[in-house]
């Protein structure tokens, strides 16, 4: 295979779902709907947290970060995927491909680090309720958020920048978007170092946080079972079950994609896995957190009521 300097590559073929041409139009409408749900749901969460004083708590502060990265991640991936579903020439520019690779790695790492921070918040809230506001003050929350994004950058973007190798022709990406595990199959040189670093990085950003979350929720479970109030137990289980649902989906797909040997690569199977954590899961997150959360639904009702009152006042004036 031919190897070229990256500066000479202008575009790559992005296979996507072109192996199933009869499904492309239905998939376009399906993914467009999912993308709109993602944009509306995550944007609504950010707006509600910003304008509703009842949601100005650490849990919703971190939920805003999760909502932001969901929007950013899918916006880097989905529009091009939708365009290619309708296009006869299914290509992606080299610059956009590399941007997608960096963004997907950064957003994936950020999600995997923010989720244990949210678990820590729930752990303190349930196990140390009387000292919760003292421990999880706004200064600590900001430091945790900044630390999560900083660590995510240094464990994803920086290693990728220093270890990325030139790609080989033919420049065909048999995937729905560009991400690191897929591009490794387009490198002519030995990728043992890159594969090892990816497994090590995934162990630090996926496996270790998952173990910390598991440990946190074991402590939370013990604390919840000791609660005398049935209503308190119900509320704690409701909030924690929402978080655990997101954790299971995110870490399960992440470990499958980034912690397996290159020999187990399957183009069609990996498309489905990537589709789930890059497109479907970000749309599910706001539904999981809001539909099971009375505080979020209450804030939405208050917002709609204020809007209705303002509209009536405008009509009367």
C-alpha positions as CSV (number, residue, x, y, z in Angstrom):
1,X,0.0,0.0,0.0
2,X,1.2,3.5,-0.7
3,X,2.2,5.7,2.2
4,X,1.9,9.5,1.8
5,X,2.7,12.5,3.9
6,X,-0.5,13.6,5.7
7,X,-0.2,17.0,4.1
8,X,-0.8,15.5,0.6
9,X,-4.1,13.7,1.6
10,X,-7.1,15.8,0.8
11,X,-10.0,13.4,1.5
12,X,-10.8,9.9,2.4
13,X,-13.7,7.6,1.5
14,X,-16.1,7.1,4.4
15,X,-17.9,3.9,3.8
16,X,-20.6,4.4,6.5
17,X,-23.7,2.4,5.6
18,X,-23.1,2.4,1.8
19,X,-23.0,-1.4,2.0
20,X,-26.7,-1.2,2.7
21,X,-28.0,1.4,0.2
22,X,-31.6,0.5,0.6
23,X,-31.4,1.4,4.3
24,X,-29.7,4.8,3.9
25,X,-32.8,6.9,3.5
26,X,-34.6,5.4,6.5
27,X,-31.4,5.7,8.5
28,X,-31.2,9.4,7.5
29,X,-34.6,10.1,9.0
30,X,-34.0,7.9,12.1
31,X,-30.6,9.5,12.9
32,X,-31.9,13.0,12.2
33,X,-34.6,12.4,14.7
34,X,-32.2,11.0,17.3
35,X,-29.8,14.0,16.7
36,X,-32.7,16.5,17.2
37,X,-33.7,14.7,20.4
38,X,-30.1,14.9,21.6
39,X,-29.8,18.7,20.8
40,X,-33.2,19.6,22.3
41,X,-32.8,17.4,25.4
42,X,-29.2,18.3,26.4
43,X,-29.8,22.0,25.6
44,X,-32.9,22.0,27.7
45,X,-31.0,20.6,30.6
46,X,-28.3,23.3,30.4
47,X,-31.0,26.0,30.1
48,X,-33.0,24.7,33.0
49,X,-29.9,24.4,35.3
50,X,-28.8,28.0,34.4
51,X,-32.2,29.7,34.9
52,X,-33.8,27.6,37.7
53,X,-32.5,28.2,41.2
54,X,-33.7,24.8,42.5
55,X,-31.2,23.1,40.1
56,X,-28.2,25.1,41.2
57,X,-26.6,22.1,42.9
58,X,-23.4,20.2,42.3
59,X,-25.2,17.2,40.7
60,X,-26.8,19.4,38.0
61,X,-23.6,21.4,37.6
62,X,-21.8,18.2,36.5
63,X,-24.9,17.1,34.5
64,X,-24.5,20.3,32.5
65,X,-20.9,19.3,31.6
66,X,-22.2,15.9,30.5
67,X,-24.9,17.6,28.4
68,X,-22.4,19.9,26.8
69,X,-20.0,17.1,25.8
70,X,-23.0,15.1,24.4
71,X,-23.9,18.0,22.2
72,X,-20.3,18.7,21.1
73,X,-19.5,15.0,20.4
74,X,-22.5,14.3,18.3
75,X,-22.3,17.6,16.4
76,X,-18.7,16.7,15.4
77,X,-19.9,13.3,14.0
78,X,-23.6,13.2,13.1
79,X,-24.0,16.1,10.5
80,X,-21.3,14.6,8.2
81,X,-22.8,11.1,8.7
82,X,-26.2,12.4,7.7
83,X,-24.8,14.2,4.7
84,X,-23.1,11.1,3.5
85,X,-26.2,9.0,3.8
86,X,-27.8,11.1,1.0
87,X,-24.6,11.9,-1.0
88,X,-23.5,9.8,-3.9
89,X,-19.9,10.5,-3.2
90,X,-19.2,9.4,0.4
91,X,-16.0,11.2,1.4
92,X,-14.7,13.1,4.3
93,X,-11.9,15.7,4.2
94,X,-8.6,14.7,5.9
95,X,-8.9,17.7,8.2
96,X,-12.4,16.8,9.4
97,X,-11.4,13.2,9.8
98,X,-8.5,14.1,12.1
99,X,-10.7,16.6,14.0
100,X,-13.3,13.8,14.5
101,X,-10.6,11.6,15.8
102,X,-9.4,14.1,18.4
103,X,-12.9,15.2,19.4
104,X,-14.2,11.7,19.8
105,X,-11.2,10.7,22.0
106,X,-11.4,13.9,24.1
107,X,-15.2,13.8,24.6
108,X,-15.1,10.0,25.4
109,X,-12.3,10.5,28.0
110,X,-14.2,13.5,29.5
111,X,-17.4,11.5,29.9
112,X,-15.5,8.6,31.5
113,X,-14.0,11.0,34.0
114,X,-17.0,13.2,34.7
115,X,-19.2,10.2,35.5
116,X,-17.1,9.1,38.5
117,X,-17.1,12.7,39.7
118,X,-20.9,12.6,39.6
119,X,-20.7,9.3,41.5
120,X,-18.5,11.0,44.1
121,X,-21.1,13.7,44.4
122,X,-23.9,11.1,45.0
123,X,-21.7,9.3,47.5
124,X,-21.1,12.4,49.6
125,X,-24.8,13.5,49.3
126,X,-26.1,10.1,50.6
127,X,-23.4,9.0,52.9
128,X,-22.6,12.4,54.5
129,X,-25.8,14.4,54.1
130,X,-25.1,16.8,56.9
131,X,-21.7,17.8,55.6
132,X,-22.6,17.6,51.9
133,X,-22.7,21.4,51.2
134,X,-19.5,21.9,53.1
135,X,-17.6,19.2,51.2
136,X,-19.1,19.8,47.8
137,X,-18.9,23.6,47.8
138,X,-18.8,25.5,44.5
139,X,-15.0,25.9,44.7
140,X,-14.5,22.2,45.0
141,X,-17.0,21.6,42.1
142,X,-15.2,24.0,39.8
143,X,-11.9,22.4,40.6
144,X,-13.3,18.9,40.0
145,X,-14.7,20.0,36.6
146,X,-11.6,21.8,35.5
147,X,-9.5,18.8,36.6
148,X,-11.7,16.4,34.7
149,X,-11.4,18.3,31.5
150,X,-7.6,18.9,32.0
151,X,-6.9,15.2,32.7
152,X,-9.1,14.2,29.7
153,X,-7.1,16.4,27.4
154,X,-3.7,15.1,28.6
155,X,-4.7,11.4,28.5
156,X,-6.3,11.6,25.0
157,X,-5.3,14.5,22.8
158,X,-1.7,14.8,23.8
159,X,-0.7,11.1,23.4
160,X,-2.6,10.9,20.1
161,X,-0.7,14.0,18.8
162,X,2.7,12.6,19.6
163,X,2.0,9.0,18.4
164,X,-0.1,9.5,15.2
165,X,1.5,7.8,12.2
166,X,1.0,8.6,8.5
167,X,-1.9,6.8,6.8
168,X,-1.6,4.4,3.9
169,X,-3.6,4.2,0.7
170,X,-6.2,3.3,-0.4
171,X,-7.7,5.9,1.9
172,X,-10.9,4.1,2.8
173,X,-12.5,4.4,6.3
174,X,-14.8,1.5,6.8
175,X,-16.7,3.2,9.6
176,X,-19.4,5.8,10.3
177,X,-16.9,8.4,11.4
178,X,-13.1,8.7,12.1
179,X,-11.8,7.5,15.4
180,X,-8.5,6.2,16.7
181,X,-9.1,2.4,16.7
182,X,-10.4,2.5,13.1
183,X,-7.5,4.7,11.8
184,X,-5.0,2.2,13.3
185,X,-6.0,-0.2,10.5
186,X,-4.9,2.4,7.9
187,X,-1.4,2.7,9.2
188,X,1.4,0.9,7.3
189,X,4.0,0.9,10.1
190,X,3.9,-1.3,13.2
191,X,1.2,-0.1,15.6
192,X,2.2,-2.1,18.6
193,X,3.1,1.0,20.6
194,X,-0.1,2.8,19.6
195,X,-2.2,-0.2,20.6
196,X,-0.5,-0.6,23.9
197,X,-0.9,3.1,24.7
198,X,-4.6,2.9,23.7
199,X,-5.1,0.0,26.1
200,X,-3.2,1.8,28.9
201,X,-5.1,5.0,28.3
202,X,-8.4,3.1,28.3
203,X,-7.5,1.4,31.5
204,X,-6.9,4.8,33.1
205,X,-10.0,6.5,31.7
206,X,-12.5,3.7,31.4
207,X,-11.6,0.7,33.6
208,X,-10.3,2.6,36.7
209,X,-13.2,5.1,36.8
210,X,-15.6,2.2,36.4
211,X,-14.1,0.5,39.4
212,X,-14.2,3.7,41.4
213,X,-17.9,4.1,40.5
214,X,-18.6,0.5,41.5
215,X,-16.9,1.1,44.8
216,X,-18.8,4.3,45.4
217,X,-22.2,2.7,44.7
218,X,-21.4,-0.2,47.0
219,X,-21.0,2.3,49.8
220,X,-24.1,4.1,48.6
221,X,-26.1,0.9,48.6
222,X,-25.1,0.2,52.2
223,X,-26.0,3.7,53.3
224,X,-29.4,3.6,51.5
225,X,-30.3,0.3,53.1
226,X,-29.7,1.9,56.5
227,X,-32.1,4.8,55.8
228,X,-35.2,4.8,58.0
229,X,-37.3,6.8,55.6
230,X,-38.9,4.8,52.7
231,X,-39.3,8.1,50.7
232,X,-35.6,8.8,51.2
233,X,-34.6,5.3,50.0
234,X,-36.9,5.7,47.0
235,X,-35.4,9.1,46.0
236,X,-31.9,7.8,46.4
237,X,-32.5,4.7,44.3
238,X,-34.2,6.8,41.6
239,X,-31.3,9.2,41.3
240,X,-28.6,6.5,41.5
241,X,-30.4,4.1,39.1
242,X,-30.4,6.9,36.4
243,X,-26.7,7.4,36.9
244,X,-25.9,3.7,36.8
245,X,-27.9,3.2,33.6
246,X,-25.7,5.9,31.9
247,X,-22.6,4.4,33.4
248,X,-23.4,0.8,32.2
249,X,-24.0,2.0,28.6
250,X,-21.0,4.3,28.4
251,X,-18.3,2.1,30.0
252,X,-19.6,-1.1,28.4
253,X,-19.3,0.2,24.9
254,X,-16.1,2.1,25.6
255,X,-14.3,-0.9,27.0
256,X,-15.4,-3.0,24.1
257,X,-14.1,-0.5,21.5
258,X,-10.9,0.6,23.1
259,X,-9.7,-2.3,25.3
260,X,-9.5,-5.2,22.8
261,X,-6.7,-6.3,20.5
262,X,-6.6,-5.2,16.9
263,X,-7.3,-8.7,15.7
264,X,-10.8,-8.7,17.0
265,X,-11.8,-5.8,14.8
266,X,-15.1,-6.2,13.0
267,X,-16.2,-3.4,10.7
268,X,-20.0,-3.9,10.8
269,X,-20.0,-4.7,14.5
270,X,-17.9,-1.7,15.4
271,X,-20.2,0.6,13.4
272,X,-23.1,-0.5,15.7
273,X,-21.0,0.0,18.8
274,X,-19.8,3.4,17.8
275,X,-23.3,4.4,16.7
276,X,-24.6,3.5,20.2
277,X,-22.1,5.5,22.2
278,X,-21.6,8.4,19.8
279,X,-25.2,8.9,18.5
280,X,-27.8,7.1,20.6
281,X,-26.4,7.3,24.1
282,X,-26.1,11.1,24.1
283,X,-29.8,11.3,23.1
284,X,-30.7,8.9,25.9
285,X,-28.9,10.7,28.6
286,X,-31.2,13.6,29.0
287,X,-34.2,11.3,28.9
288,X,-32.8,9.0,31.5
289,X,-31.9,11.9,33.9
290,X,-35.1,13.9,33.3
291,X,-37.9,11.4,33.0
292,X,-36.9,9.8,36.3
293,X,-36.1,13.0,38.1
294,X,-38.9,15.1,39.7
295,X,-36.6,18.1,40.2
296,X,-35.9,18.3,36.4
297,X,-39.5,17.8,35.4
298,X,-40.6,20.3,38.1
299,X,-38.2,22.9,36.7
300,X,-39.5,22.3,33.2
301,X,-43.1,22.8,34.4
302,X,-42.1,26.1,36.1
303,X,-40.3,27.3,33.0
304,X,-43.3,26.5,30.8
305,X,-45.6,28.2,33.3
306,X,-43.5,31.4,33.3
307,X,-43.5,31.4,29.5
308,X,-47.3,31.0,29.5
309,X,-47.8,33.8,32.0
310,X,-45.5,36.1,30.0
311,X,-47.3,35.3,26.8
312,X,-50.7,36.1,28.4
313,X,-49.3,39.4,29.8
314,X,-48.0,40.3,26.3
315,X,-51.4,39.6,24.8
316,X,-53.2,41.7,27.5
317,X,-50.8,44.6,27.1
